[in-house]
Amino acid sequence: MPKCIVADDSSIIRSVINIILTNRGFDVVETDNGDETVYLYNQMKDDLALIILDYEISGTNGLDILYKIRSEEEKTDRRVSIIMSSFVTSEKRIRDALDGGADDYLMRPFDGDILNSKLEHLGVMDE
């Protein structure tokens, strides 16, 4: 069962993503804090398939978390798929995330079909 961290300070967003991913066979761990996201990543990185990361999460912000994880991965041969998520859909915000190492960007609002298509595109689940 693939493992995923859903890091978002909105309990509603976490719940929606959790339901979608659980229905697709993921083992989901939720957090509402950026610092805890980094901690969970370090604890789970050997078995982790995916992180869905809020750009504006409390604590360490999403972009800084993205940089920390990608920097840590440079020391290993593993790379976790990361989807940044936000209500802010400016071209600059999306470009900053993708240039920083995000594999995709989930614009809100979204539905299960949109999230599933991103997961399929990244190859973290079967079609």
Phi and psi in radians as a Rosetta constraint file:
Dihedral C 1 N 2 CA 2 C 2 CIRCULARHARMONIC -1.177 0.35
Dihedral N 2 CA 2 C 2 N 3 CIRCULARHARMONIC 2.511 0.35
Dihedral C 2 N 3 CA 3 C 3 CIRCULARHARMONIC -1.788 0.35
Dihedral N 3 CA 3 C 3 N 4 CIRCULARHARMONIC 2.551 0.35
Dihedral C 3 N 4 CA 4 C 4 CIRCULARHARMONIC -2.490 0.35
Dihedral N 4 CA 4 C 4 N 5 CIRCULARHARMONIC 2.479 0.35
Dihedral C 4 N 5 CA 5 C 5 CIRCULARHARMONIC -1.821 0.35
Dihedral N 5 CA 5 C 5 N 6 CIRCULARHARMONIC 2.237 0.35
Dihedral C 5 N 6 CA 6 C 6 CIRCULARHARMONIC -1.904 0.35
Dihedral N 6 CA 6 C 6 N 7 CIRCULARHARMONIC 1.930 0.35
Dihedral C 6 N 7 CA 7 C 7 CIRCULARHARMONIC -1.977 0.35
Dihedral N 7 CA 7 C 7 N 8 CIRCULARHARMONIC 1.846 0.35
Dihedral C 7 N 8 CA 8 C 8 CIRCULARHARMONIC -2.728 0.35
Dihedral N 8 CA 8 C 8 N 9 CIRCULARHARMONIC 2.445 0.35
Dihedral C 8 N 9 CA 9 C 9 CIRCULARHARMONIC -1.454 0.35
Dihedral N 9 CA 9 C 9 N 10 CIRCULARHARMONIC -0.016 0.35
Dihedral C 9 N 10 CA 10 C 10 CIRCULARHARMONIC -1.690 0.35
Dihedral N 10 CA 10 C 10 N 11 CIRCULARHARMONIC 2.047 0.35
Dihedral C 10 N 11 CA 11 C 11 CIRCULARHARMONIC -1.127 0.35
Dihedral N 11 CA 11 C 11 N 12 CIRCULARHARMONIC -0.549 0.35
Dihedral C 11 N 12 CA 12 C 12 CIRCULARHARMONIC -1.162 0.35
Dihedral N 12 CA 12 C 12 N 13 CIRCULARHARMONIC -0.817 0.35
Dihedral C 12 N 13 CA 13 C 13 CIRCULARHARMONIC -1.084 0.35
Dihedral N 13 CA 13 C 13 N 14 CIRCULARHARMONIC -0.781 0.35
Dihedral C 13 N 14 CA 14 C 14 CIRCULARHARMONIC -1.024 0.35
Dihedral N 14 CA 14 C 14 N 15 CIRCULARHARMONIC -0.765 0.35
Dihedral C 14 N 15 CA 15 C 15 CIRCULARHARMONIC -1.117 0.35
Dihedral N 15 CA 15 C 15 N 16 CIRCULARHARMONIC -0.776 0.35
Dihedral C 15 N 16 CA 16 C 16 CIRCULARHARMONIC -1.079 0.35
Dihedral N 16 CA 16 C 16 N 17 CIRCULARHARMONIC -0.847 0.35
Dihedral C 16 N 17 CA 17 C 17 CIRCULARHARMONIC -1.115 0.35
Dihedral N 17 CA 17 C 17 N 18 CIRCULARHARMONIC -0.721 0.35
Dihedral C 17 N 18 CA 18 C 18 CIRCULARHARMONIC -1.023 0.35
Dihedral N 18 CA 18 C 18 N 19 CIRCULARHARMONIC -0.811 0.35
Dihedral C 18 N 19 CA 19 C 19 CIRCULARHARMONIC -1.061 0.35
Dihedral N 19 CA 19 C 19 N 20 CIRCULARHARMONIC -0.813 0.35
Dihedral C 19 N 20 CA 20 C 20 CIRCULARHARMONIC -1.055 0.35
Dihedral N 20 CA 20 C 20 N 21 CIRCULARHARMONIC -0.841 0.35
Dihedral C 20 N 21 CA 21 C 21 CIRCULARHARMONIC -1.215 0.35
Dihedral N 21 CA 21 C 21 N 22 CIRCULARHARMONIC -0.701 0.35
Dihedral C 21 N 22 CA 22 C 22 CIRCULARHARMONIC -1.077 0.35
Dihedral N 22 CA 22 C 22 N 23 CIRCULARHARMONIC -0.713 0.35
Dihedral C 22 N 23 CA 23 C 23 CIRCULARHARMONIC -1.134 0.35
Dihedral N 23 CA 23 C 23 N 24 CIRCULARHARMONIC -0.370 0.35
Dihedral C 23 N 24 CA 24 C 24 CIRCULARHARMONIC -1.697 0.35
Dihedral N 24 CA 24 C 24 N 25 CIRCULARHARMONIC 0.141 0.35
Dihedral C 24 N 25 CA 25 C 25 CIRCULARHARMONIC 1.642 0.35
Dihedral N 25 CA 25 C 25 N 26 CIRCULARHARMONIC 0.208 0.35
Dihedral C 25 N 26 CA 26 C 26 CIRCULARHARMONIC -1.494 0.35
Dihedral N 26 CA 26 C 26 N 27 CIRCULARHARMONIC 2.596 0.35
Dihedral C 26 N 27 CA 27 C 27 CIRCULARHARMONIC -1.671 0.35
Dihedral N 27 CA 27 C 27 N 28 CIRCULARHARMONIC 1.942 0.35
Dihedral C 27 N 28 CA 28 C 28 CIRCULARHARMONIC -1.856 0.35
Dihedral N 28 CA 28 C 28 N 29 CIRCULARHARMONIC 2.337 0.35
Dihedral C 28 N 29 CA 29 C 29 CIRCULARHARMONIC -2.031 0.35
Dihedral N 29 CA 29 C 29 N 30 CIRCULARHARMONIC 2.264 0.35
Dihedral C 29 N 30 CA 30 C 30 CIRCULARHARMONIC -1.819 0.35
Dihedral N 30 CA 30 C 30 N 31 CIRCULARHARMONIC 2.590 0.35
Dihedral C 30 N 31 CA 31 C 31 CIRCULARHARMONIC -2.586 0.35
Dihedral N 31 CA 31 C 31 N 32 CIRCULARHARMONIC 2.672 0.35
Dihedral C 31 N 32 CA 32 C 32 CIRCULARHARMONIC -2.004 0.35
Dihedral N 32 CA 32 C 32 N 33 CIRCULARHARMONIC 0.280 0.35
Dihedral C 32 N 33 CA 33 C 33 CIRCULARHARMONIC -2.438 0.35
Dihedral N 33 CA 33 C 33 N 34 CIRCULARHARMONIC 2.358 0.35
Dihedral C 33 N 34 CA 34 C 34 CIRCULARHARMONIC -1.122 0.35
Dihedral N 34 CA 34 C 34 N 35 CIRCULARHARMONIC -0.717 0.35
Dihedral C 34 N 35 CA 35 C 35 CIRCULARHARMONIC -1.113 0.35
Dihedral N 35 CA 35 C 35 N 36 CIRCULARHARMONIC -0.695 0.35
Dihedral C 35 N 36 CA 36 C 36 CIRCULARHARMONIC -1.179 0.35
Dihedral N 36 CA 36 C 36 N 37 CIRCULARHARMONIC -0.543 0.35
Dihedral C 36 N 37 CA 37 C 37 CIRCULARHARMONIC -1.043 0.35
Dihedral N 37 CA 37 C 37 N 38 CIRCULARHARMONIC -0.802 0.35
Dihedral C 37 N 38 CA 38 C 38 CIRCULARHARMONIC -1.098 0.35
Dihedral N 38 CA 38 C 38 N 39 CIRCULARHARMONIC -0.748 0.35
Dihedral C 38 N 39 CA 39 C 39 CIRCULARHARMONIC -1.040 0.35
Dihedral N 39 CA 39 C 39 N 40 CIRCULARHARMONIC -0.851 0.35
Dihedral C 39 N 40 CA 40 C 40 CIRCULARHARMONIC -1.089 0.35
Dihedral N 40 CA 40 C 40 N 41 CIRCULARHARMONIC -0.715 0.35
Dihedral C 40 N 41 CA 41 C 41 CIRCULARHARMONIC -0.994 0.35
Dihedral N 41 CA 41 C 41 N 42 CIRCULARHARMONIC -0.829 0.35
Dihedral C 41 N 42 CA 42 C 42 CIRCULARHARMONIC -1.112 0.35
Dihedral N 42 CA 42 C 42 N 43 CIRCULARHARMONIC -0.571 0.35
Dihedral C 42 N 43 CA 43 C 43 CIRCULARHARMONIC -1.338 0.35
Dihedral N 43 CA 43 C 43 N 44 CIRCULARHARMONIC -0.557 0.35
Dihedral C 43 N 44 CA 44 C 44 CIRCULARHARMONIC -1.926 0.35
Dihedral N 44 CA 44 C 44 N 45 CIRCULARHARMONIC -0.047 0.35
Dihedral C 44 N 45 CA 45 C 45 CIRCULARHARMONIC -0.973 0.35
Dihedral N 45 CA 45 C 45 N 46 CIRCULARHARMONIC -0.534 0.35
Dihedral C 45 N 46 CA 46 C 46 CIRCULARHARMONIC -1.228 0.35
Dihedral N 46 CA 46 C 46 N 47 CIRCULARHARMONIC -0.408 0.35
Dihedral C 46 N 47 CA 47 C 47 CIRCULARHARMONIC -2.024 0.35
Dihedral N 47 CA 47 C 47 N 48 CIRCULARHARMONIC 0.106 0.35
Dihedral C 47 N 48 CA 48 C 48 CIRCULARHARMONIC -1.535 0.35
Dihedral N 48 CA 48 C 48 N 49 CIRCULARHARMONIC 2.271 0.35
Dihedral C 48 N 49 CA 49 C 49 CIRCULARHARMONIC -1.755 0.35
Dihedral N 49 CA 49 C 49 N 50 CIRCULARHARMONIC -0.494 0.35
Dihedral C 49 N 50 CA 50 C 50 CIRCULARHARMONIC -2.723 0.35
Dihedral N 50 CA 50 C 50 N 51 CIRCULARHARMONIC 2.518 0.35
Dihedral C 50 N 51 CA 51 C 51 CIRCULARHARMONIC -2.232 0.35
Dihedral N 51 CA 51 C 51 N 52 CIRCULARHARMONIC 2.251 0.35
Dihedral C 51 N 52 CA 52 C 52 CIRCULARHARMONIC -1.875 0.35
Dihedral N 52 CA 52 C 52 N 53 CIRCULARHARMONIC 2.058 0.35
Dihedral C 52 N 53 CA 53 C 53 CIRCULARHARMONIC -2.169 0.35
Dihedral N 53 CA 53 C 53 N 54 CIRCULARHARMONIC 2.101 0.35
Dihedral C 53 N 54 CA 54 C 54 CIRCULARHARMONIC -1.191 0.35
Dihedral N 54 CA 54 C 54 N 55 CIRCULARHARMONIC 2.290 0.35
Dihedral C 54 N 55 CA 55 C 55 CIRCULARHARMONIC -1.080 0.35
Dihedral N 55 CA 55 C 55 N 56 CIRCULARHARMONIC -0.676 0.35
Dihedral C 55 N 56 CA 56 C 56 CIRCULARHARMONIC -1.893 0.35
Dihedral N 56 CA 56 C 56 N 57 CIRCULARHARMONIC 0.626 0.35
Dihedral C 56 N 57 CA 57 C 57 CIRCULARHARMONIC -1.145 0.35
Dihedral N 57 CA 57 C 57 N 58 CIRCULARHARMONIC 2.626 0.35
Dihedral C 57 N 58 CA 58 C 58 CIRCULARHARMONIC -1.222 0.35
Dihedral N 58 CA 58 C 58 N 59 CIRCULARHARMONIC 2.802 0.35
Dihedral C 58 N 59 CA 59 C 59 CIRCULARHARMONIC 1.402 0.35
Dihedral N 59 CA 59 C 59 N 60 CIRCULARHARMONIC -2.422 0.35
Dihedral C 59 N 60 CA 60 C 60 CIRCULARHARMONIC -1.160 0.35
Dihedral N 60 CA 60 C 60 N 61 CIRCULARHARMONIC 2.243 0.35
Dihedral C 60 N 61 CA 61 C 61 CIRCULARHARMONIC -1.260 0.35
Dihedral N 61 CA 61 C 61 N 62 CIRCULARHARMONIC 2.853 0.35
Dihedral C 61 N 62 CA 62 C 62 CIRCULARHARMONIC -1.016 0.35
Dihedral N 62 CA 62 C 62 N 63 CIRCULARHARMONIC -0.705 0.35
Dihedral C 62 N 63 CA 63 C 63 CIRCULARHARMONIC -1.160 0.35
Dihedral N 63 CA 63 C 63 N 64 CIRCULARHARMONIC -0.710 0.35
Dihedral C 63 N 64 CA 64 C 64 CIRCULARHARMONIC -1.139 0.35
Dihedral N 64 CA 64 C 64 N 65 CIRCULARHARMONIC -0.657 0.35
Dihedral C 64 N 65 CA 65 C 65 CIRCULARHARMONIC -1.093 0.35
Dihedral N 65 CA 65 C 65 N 66 CIRCULARHARMONIC -0.778 0.35
Dihedral C 65 N 66 CA 66 C 66 CIRCULARHARMONIC -0.979 0.35
Dihedral N 66 CA 66 C 66 N 67 CIRCULARHARMONIC -0.836 0.35
Dihedral C 66 N 67 CA 67 C 67 CIRCULARHARMONIC -1.056 0.35
Dihedral N 67 CA 67 C 67 N 68 CIRCULARHARMONIC -0.741 0.35
Dihedral C 67 N 68 CA 68 C 68 CIRCULARHARMONIC -1.094 0.35
Dihedral N 68 CA 68 C 68 N 69 CIRCULARHARMONIC -0.782 0.35
Dihedral C 68 N 69 CA 69 C 69 CIRCULARHARMONIC -1.154 0.35
Dihedral N 69 CA 69 C 69 N 70 CIRCULARHARMONIC -0.811 0.35
Dihedral C 69 N 70 CA 70 C 70 CIRCULARHARMONIC -1.123 0.35
Dihedral N 70 CA 70 C 70 N 71 CIRCULARHARMONIC -0.615 0.35
Dihedral C 70 N 71 CA 71 C 71 CIRCULARHARMONIC -1.148 0.35
Dihedral N 71 CA 71 C 71 N 72 CIRCULARHARMONIC -0.749 0.35
Dihedral C 71 N 72 CA 72 C 72 CIRCULARHARMONIC -1.103 0.35
Dihedral N 72 CA 72 C 72 N 73 CIRCULARHARMONIC -0.682 0.35
Dihedral C 72 N 73 CA 73 C 73 CIRCULARHARMONIC -1.176 0.35
Dihedral N 73 CA 73 C 73 N 74 CIRCULARHARMONIC -0.412 0.35
Dihedral C 73 N 74 CA 74 C 74 CIRCULARHARMONIC -1.084 0.35
Dihedral N 74 CA 74 C 74 N 75 CIRCULARHARMONIC -0.355 0.35
Dihedral C 74 N 75 CA 75 C 75 CIRCULARHARMONIC -1.514 0.35
Dihedral N 75 CA 75 C 75 N 76 CIRCULARHARMONIC -0.111 0.35
Dihedral C 75 N 76 CA 76 C 76 CIRCULARHARMONIC -2.262 0.35
Dihedral N 76 CA 76 C 76 N 77 CIRCULARHARMONIC -3.119 0.35
Dihedral C 76 N 77 CA 77 C 77 CIRCULARHARMONIC -1.857 0.35
Dihedral N 77 CA 77 C 77 N 78 CIRCULARHARMONIC 0.176 0.35
Dihedral C 77 N 78 CA 78 C 78 CIRCULARHARMONIC -1.758 0.35
Dihedral N 78 CA 78 C 78 N 79 CIRCULARHARMONIC 2.581 0.35
Dihedral C 78 N 79 CA 79 C 79 CIRCULARHARMONIC -2.487 0.35
Dihedral N 79 CA 79 C 79 N 80 CIRCULARHARMONIC 2.135 0.35
Dihedral C 79 N 80 CA 80 C 80 CIRCULARHARMONIC -1.533 0.35
Dihedral N 80 CA 80 C 80 N 81 CIRCULARHARMONIC 2.509 0.35
Dihedral C 80 N 81 CA 81 C 81 CIRCULARHARMONIC -1.314 0.35
Dihedral N 81 CA 81 C 81 N 82 CIRCULARHARMONIC 2.351 0.35
Dihedral C 81 N 82 CA 82 C 82 CIRCULARHARMONIC -2.219 0.35
Dihedral N 82 CA 82 C 82 N 83 CIRCULARHARMONIC 2.206 0.35
Dihedral C 82 N 83 CA 83 C 83 CIRCULARHARMONIC -1.932 0.35
Dihedral N 83 CA 83 C 83 N 84 CIRCULARHARMONIC 2.061 0.35
Dihedral C 83 N 84 CA 84 C 84 CIRCULARHARMONIC -1.406 0.35
Dihedral N 84 CA 84 C 84 N 85 CIRCULARHARMONIC 2.599 0.35
Dihedral C 84 N 85 CA 85 C 85 CIRCULARHARMONIC -2.387 0.35
Dihedral N 85 CA 85 C 85 N 86 CIRCULARHARMONIC 2.428 0.35
Dihedral C 85 N 86 CA 86 C 86 CIRCULARHARMONIC -2.929 0.35
Dihedral N 86 CA 86 C 86 N 87 CIRCULARHARMONIC 2.720 0.35
Dihedral C 86 N 87 CA 87 C 87 CIRCULARHARMONIC -1.333 0.35
Dihedral N 87 CA 87 C 87 N 88 CIRCULARHARMONIC -0.425 0.35
Dihedral C 87 N 88 CA 88 C 88 CIRCULARHARMONIC -1.383 0.35
Dihedral N 88 CA 88 C 88 N 89 CIRCULARHARMONIC 2.104 0.35
Dihedral C 88 N 89 CA 89 C 89 CIRCULARHARMONIC -2.102 0.35
Dihedral N 89 CA 89 C 89 N 90 CIRCULARHARMONIC 0.516 0.35
Dihedral C 89 N 90 CA 90 C 90 CIRCULARHARMONIC -1.199 0.35
Dihedral N 90 CA 90 C 90 N 91 CIRCULARHARMONIC 2.607 0.35
Dihedral C 90 N 91 CA 91 C 91 CIRCULARHARMONIC -1.023 0.35
Dihedral N 91 CA 91 C 91 N 92 CIRCULARHARMONIC -0.699 0.35
Dihedral C 91 N 92 CA 92 C 92 CIRCULARHARMONIC -1.092 0.35
Dihedral N 92 CA 92 C 92 N 93 CIRCULARHARMONIC -0.768 0.35
Dihedral C 92 N 93 CA 93 C 93 CIRCULARHARMONIC -1.076 0.35
Dihedral N 93 CA 93 C 93 N 94 CIRCULARHARMONIC -0.789 0.35
Dihedral C 93 N 94 CA 94 C 94 CIRCULARHARMONIC -1.140 0.35
Dihedral N 94 CA 94 C 94 N 95 CIRCULARHARMONIC -0.775 0.35
Dihedral C 94 N 95 CA 95 C 95 CIRCULARHARMONIC -1.098 0.35
Dihedral N 95 CA 95 C 95 N 96 CIRCULARHARMONIC -0.739 0.35
Dihedral C 95 N 96 CA 96 C 96 CIRCULARHARMONIC -1.031 0.35
Dihedral N 96 CA 96 C 96 N 97 CIRCULARHARMONIC -0.737 0.35
Dihedral C 96 N 97 CA 97 C 97 CIRCULARHARMONIC -1.159 0.35
Dihedral N 97 CA 97 C 97 N 98 CIRCULARHARMONIC -0.822 0.35
Dihedral C 97 N 98 CA 98 C 98 CIRCULARHARMONIC -1.183 0.35
Dihedral N 98 CA 98 C 98 N 99 CIRCULARHARMONIC -0.714 0.35
Dihedral C 98 N 99 CA 99 C 99 CIRCULARHARMONIC -1.140 0.35
Dihedral N 99 CA 99 C 99 N 100 CIRCULARHARMONIC -0.504 0.35
Dihedral C 99 N 100 CA 100 C 100 CIRCULARHARMONIC -1.391 0.35
Dihedral N 100 CA 100 C 100 N 101 CIRCULARHARMONIC -0.114 0.35
Dihedral C 100 N 101 CA 101 C 101 CIRCULARHARMONIC 2.040 0.35
Dihedral N 101 CA 101 C 101 N 102 CIRCULARHARMONIC 0.038 0.35
Dihedral C 101 N 102 CA 102 C 102 CIRCULARHARMONIC -1.160 0.35
Dihedral N 102 CA 102 C 102 N 103 CIRCULARHARMONIC 2.519 0.35
Dihedral C 102 N 103 CA 103 C 103 CIRCULARHARMONIC -1.486 0.35
Dihedral N 103 CA 103 C 103 N 104 CIRCULARHARMONIC -0.412 0.35
Dihedral C 103 N 104 CA 104 C 104 CIRCULARHARMONIC -2.846 0.35
Dihedral N 104 CA 104 C 104 N 105 CIRCULARHARMONIC 3.016 0.35
Dihedral C 104 N 105 CA 105 C 105 CIRCULARHARMONIC -2.337 0.35
Dihedral N 105 CA 105 C 105 N 106 CIRCULARHARMONIC 2.146 0.35
Dihedral C 105 N 106 CA 106 C 106 CIRCULARHARMONIC -1.768 0.35
Dihedral N 106 CA 106 C 106 N 107 CIRCULARHARMONIC 1.875 0.35
Dihedral C 106 N 107 CA 107 C 107 CIRCULARHARMONIC -1.450 0.35
Dihedral N 107 CA 107 C 107 N 108 CIRCULARHARMONIC 2.428 0.35
Dihedral C 107 N 108 CA 108 C 108 CIRCULARHARMONIC -1.728 0.35
Dihedral N 108 CA 108 C 108 N 109 CIRCULARHARMONIC 2.543 0.35
Dihedral C 108 N 109 CA 109 C 109 CIRCULARHARMONIC -1.303 0.35
Dihedral N 109 CA 109 C 109 N 110 CIRCULARHARMONIC 2.754 0.35
Dihedral C 109 N 110 CA 110 C 110 CIRCULARHARMONIC -2.436 0.35
Dihedral N 110 CA 110 C 110 N 111 CIRCULARHARMONIC 2.964 0.35
Dihedral C 110 N 111 CA 111 C 111 CIRCULARHARMONIC -2.307 0.35
Dihedral N 111 CA 111 C 111 N 112 CIRCULARHARMONIC 3.133 0.35
Dihedral C 111 N 112 CA 112 C 112 CIRCULARHARMONIC -1.052 0.35
Dihedral N 112 CA 112 C 112 N 113 CIRCULARHARMONIC -0.653 0.35
Dihedral C 112 N 113 CA 113 C 113 CIRCULARHARMONIC -1.111 0.35
Dihedral N 113 CA 113 C 113 N 114 CIRCULARHARMONIC -0.720 0.35
Dihedral C 113 N 114 CA 114 C 114 CIRCULARHARMONIC -1.135 0.35
Dihedral N 114 CA 114 C 114 N 115 CIRCULARHARMONIC -0.838 0.35
Dihedral C 114 N 115 CA 115 C 115 CIRCULARHARMONIC -1.102 0.35
Dihedral N 115 CA 115 C 115 N 116 CIRCULARHARMONIC -0.768 0.35
Dihedral C 115 N 116 CA 116 C 116 CIRCULARHARMONIC -1.052 0.35
Dihedral N 116 CA 116 C 116 N 117 CIRCULARHARMONIC -0.683 0.35
Dihedral C 116 N 117 CA 117 C 117 CIRCULARHARMONIC -1.155 0.35
Dihedral N 117 CA 117 C 117 N 118 CIRCULARHARMONIC -0.631 0.35
Dihedral C 117 N 118 CA 118 C 118 CIRCULARHARMONIC -1.172 0.35
Dihedral N 118 CA 118 C 118 N 119 CIRCULARHARMONIC -0.710 0.35
Dihedral C 118 N 119 CA 119 C 119 CIRCULARHARMONIC -1.120 0.35
Dihedral N 119 CA 119 C 119 N 120 CIRCULARHARMONIC -0.722 0.35
Dihedral C 119 N 120 CA 120 C 120 CIRCULARHARMONIC -1.139 0.35
Dihedral N 120 CA 120 C 120 N 121 CIRCULARHARMONIC -0.747 0.35
Dihedral C 120 N 121 CA 121 C 121 CIRCULARHARMONIC -1.056 0.35
Dihedral N 121 CA 121 C 121 N 122 CIRCULARHARMONIC -0.682 0.35
Dihedral C 121 N 122 CA 122 C 122 CIRCULARHARMONIC -1.367 0.35
Dihedral N 122 CA 122 C 122 N 123 CIRCULARHARMONIC -0.247 0.35
Dihedral C 122 N 123 CA 123 C 123 CIRCULARHARMONIC 1.368 0.35
Dihedral N 123 CA 123 C 123 N 124 CIRCULARHARMONIC 0.358 0.35
Dihedral C 123 N 124 CA 124 C 124 CIRCULARHARMONIC -1.586 0.35
Dihedral N 124 CA 124 C 124 N 125 CIRCULARHARMONIC 0.002 0.35
Dihedral C 124 N 125 CA 125 C 125 CIRCULARHARMONIC -2.702 0.35
Dihedral N 125 CA 125 C 125 N 126 CIRCULARHARMONIC 2.798 0.35
Dihedral C 125 N 126 CA 126 C 126 CIRCULARHARMONIC -1.351 0.35
Dihedral N 126 CA 126 C 126 N 127 CIRCULARHARMONIC 2.688 0.35
